[in-house]
Amino acid sequence: QVQLVESGGGLVHVGGSLRLSCAASGTITSLVVMSWYRQAPESQRELVAVISSGDTTVYADSVKGRFTISRGNARNTVYLQMNNLKPEDSAVYFCNLKQNARNYWGEGTLVTVSS
């Protein structure tokens, strides 16, 4: 089993920054893809950023140039640095880990951007 715990959410003003963290524990191989998704009220969950096992990154167009996904040295932690935040970035942010064709999710961390 794999467990994911997110942290770092909170309330920030427009233009501010937050850094989200996701710590993975359990049986984790080196060939995992980790991602951040977000879900705003009454909206579908959407992909924000992905980092592959080889550290290739992909971003949603809406966050390119503002958000950066990265792994920690232990490689079982993934971060999402969010800069120049906008009100439309407000959502619950979920960490996702894909391993052996299975998806694992954290419980999410709330980000609120006030204007």
Secondary structure, DSSP 8 states (H G I E B T S, - for coil): -EEEEEE--EEEETT--EEEEEEEEES--S--EEEEEEE-TTS--EEEEEE-TT--EEE-TTTTTTEEEEE-TTSSEEEEEE-S--GGG-EEEEEEEEETTEEEE---EEEEEE-
